[in-house]
Amino acid sequence: MRLHKQRLEGKLMNQAQTVTYAVEDGVALIAVNNPPVNALAAGVREGIMECVMRANADAEVDAIVLLGEGKNFIAGADIRRLGSVRPVSTRKSAATLEASDKPVVAAMHGYALGGGLEHALACHYRIASPDARLGLPEVKLGIIPAGGGTQRLTRIAGPAASLDVILSGRHVGAEEAQRLGIVDAIVDGTDLRTAAIRFARGVASRRPLPRARDSAQGIELTEAEATALDAARKSITKKSRHLKAPAYALECVEAALTRPFDEGVALEEARFAELESSEESKALRYAFFAEREAAKIPGAESTGKAPRIRSAAVIGAGTMGSGIAMSYADAGIPVKVLEVTREALDRGMLRIRDTYAVRVKRGSLSQGEMDARLALIEGVQSYEAIADCDAVVEAVFERIDIKQEIFGRLDAVMKPGALLLTNSSAIDIDIMANATSRPQDVAGAHFFAPANVMKLCEVVRGSKTAPETVANAMKMARDMGKVCAVAGSCDGFAANRSRVPMMTEMMLMLEEGATPEQIDKVMVDFGYPMGPFAVNDISGLDVSYEGRKRRAAANPEYRKLHVPDRLVEMGRKGQKTGAGWYAYHDGDRTPHPDDVVKQVIAQVAAEFGIPQRTFTDEEILHRLLFASVNEACKILEEGKAYRVSDIDVMWLYGFGFPRHRGGLMYWADTVGAQAVWQQVTEWHERYGKRWQPGRLLGEIAAAGGALREAKGASL
Ligand code: COA
C-alpha cells in the first residue's frame, strides 16, 4: 500500500484548529478551517496527511472528501511564510492524498488557488460548486507551483490549458474548469458537503483509482497545442524578459510532456527553491501585501464592512467621465451619466459605445456582454434624475468655479448619506466640500486615464471628510475592481505629486545632453513596458502644458521646461498630431527618433548656456527616481499618505512601475536610503532648491534605516 510506505514527518501542529476529521455515512470528511482564506499555514498540510492516514486505517470509512470551511476551499500557501522553512511541503501532502488506497474527492467552493488547487489535483476526483474559482497564481508572486501542480495539471488538462492557467495566474470559473477536465462535476442546488458525500459514496468501490501521476508521459501534442506552446515561448521572451518564473513554468510544463512524473516534480521543486529566495519574488510578495494594506484606513471601520453601492452617477461625459461610467458598468453597477447639453451627452455615450465596440472587435468582450454593460449606463440631463444614487463622481474639467457650482447643486438634490466624490486631480477637496452643507460626505476619487483600464483609484481625504466616507469610497472603488490608496489633500495629491519631480528631471536632462531615446531605453531596461517619453506621446504633451504655464505665472522661481513647451507650441502634441517626442509615420504607432526634437533641445541648451555632457544609464535612472523618492518622503512627513507602501501601490497601479521591483520606495530601499540621501544632497548643491532633501529621508538615512519601516502618518 503506497500510503504506508510514507512516513509522516514533522509534528502535527494546530490540527485541532485548522484541520478537522469527521465520518458521515462511511465517508471521512477532512475539512480545512484556517480563516480568512484557508491558506496552508503551519500545521495544515500535516493535518491533512494525518487525516488521510487515519481514514485509510478506519474500517468504517470507504471514501474520503477534502473540503474547506468558510468561504473558500484553500487559497494556497501562506504567502507570509514563503522563504521560511516548511516542515512538510505541498508536494508531500499532495502525494499523500494521491497515494490513498481509498478514493479521495476534492470538493471545492470559493477560491481553490495555488497549493489549494494542487491538493485538489492530487485527489482522485474533483467536484465544485458553481462559485468556485480555481487557479495557480504563483507566477504573480515570482514563483511556480511546487506541489506537483505543473505536472498534474498538464496531465489532466493538456499543455496548452495548463500553460495558460499557470502563466496568466488567472481564476478559472467552475464551468470552464469542467470543460478543461479539471473538475468532474459541478454541484448546483445542493449543499456541497452533502453532494460531496453522495459523490464519494458513488465512487467508493471504483478501482483503479485515477491518479494524475500515473497518466503516461510523452503526451502527443495536437497542432493547436504545439502552436500554443510556441506562442507562450515567444511571449515569455518578449514580455517577461525581466522575470524568471514564467520561463521556469514553461520548462516544467514541457518536462511534464516528456519526462516521468517524479523527474518533473524534482525539476519543479529545484526551480521553486531558486525562485523562492529571489529578489523578484520578494518584491512581488511585498506588492501583494502592500495592496491589501493600502485598503486599510487607520481609525476607520474596515472597508470590508462598508455597504456595496447599488447605483451611481457620473457628472460629465468627457474622457474621464465616460471611463468612470464604464468602470461602474463593468462591475455590474447601474450608472447615470449627466451632461446638461444633449450634444455633450450624445458625444459621451458614443465614446462609451465605441470603446466597447473596439473590445468586441478585438475579442476581449462578447457582443452580449457589451449590450449588457450599455444597458447599465443611462444618459441623463438633469440633477433631479440622479438624486437617488448612492454615489456620484464629478468628472468635469478642472475649474474651481464650475466644481463649486456642481457641488452646490449636488448638495441640493442628492439623498442624505450619498457619497459625493470628485475626480479632480489637483483641486483642494475642501473647496468642493465647503460648497455643500455636508462636507463630511465629500472626498476625492481620483481615477487615472483611461479610467476603465487603469486600476488605481486614489481616494483623497479633505480636512472635513468623515472616516466612513473614506471607507465607503474605498469599498466602492474595490467593488469597481480598482486598487485603492488614500491621500491627503495637497497639490497633485500623493500619486501625481510624487511623480512630477521625475517628469521634471526627464525634461531637464534633455537640456544637459540626454536624448528621449536614451532615457526611454533606460526605463524599459528597468522594467517599464514603455519609456516615459513614448508614454507622454500617447497621453499628449499638451495635457500638462497649461498647468505649467499657470505654475510659472504664480511662482517666479518655477523652473520652466522649455523643451516640451516649445514642442507643444510647434503643434507637436504626441501621437494624436503625428509627432511629439518622436515622429510617427502615417498613423503608425511606432516611435521614430526625430531630428527636429534634437534641434529644439540643442537650441534651448545654447540659448541658456547649459553645458553638454553624457549620462550613464545609472545616472538617468537615479536622477529620475530619486527625485520622486525625495518628494514621496516629503508627502509622508507632511502626513499626506498613511504609509510608505501606499506610495508603492500608487506607482504600481497608477504609473505602471515594474511590479517585480516592488514599487518606488521598495526599490529605493534596495539602493539604500543612505545612498539615496547622499545623492539627493549632492544634486541639491548642484541644481538648487528643487533637490532639497526631505527631512524624513535625512532621518532614515542618518539612522541607517529603511524607508519602508518609516511610521505611517494619520491624515
Ligand atoms: N497567504 C497569506 N495570507 C493570505 C493569502 C495567502 N495565500 N491569501 C489571502 N491572504 C490574506 C490577505 O493578506 C488578507 O489579509 P488581511 O485581511 O490581513 O489584509 C486576507 O487574507 C483576505 O485577503 P484579500 O485578498 O483581502 O481577500 P479577497 O477576498 O479580496 O481575495 C484571494 C481572496 C484568495 C483571491 C486573494 O487573497 C489572493 O489572491 N490570495 C493569494 C492567493 C495565492 O496567490 N495563492 C498562492 C500562494 S503561493
Boltz pocket constraint, residues with backbone or C-beta under 6 A from the ligand:
constraints:
  - pocket:
      binder: B
      contacts: [[A, 36], [A, 37], [A, 39], [A, 75], [A, 76], [A, 77], [A, 78], [A, 79], [A, 80], [A, 111], [A, 113], [A, 114], [A, 115], [A, 137], [A, 138], [A, 141], [A, 289], [A, 292], [A, 293]]
      max_distance: 6.0
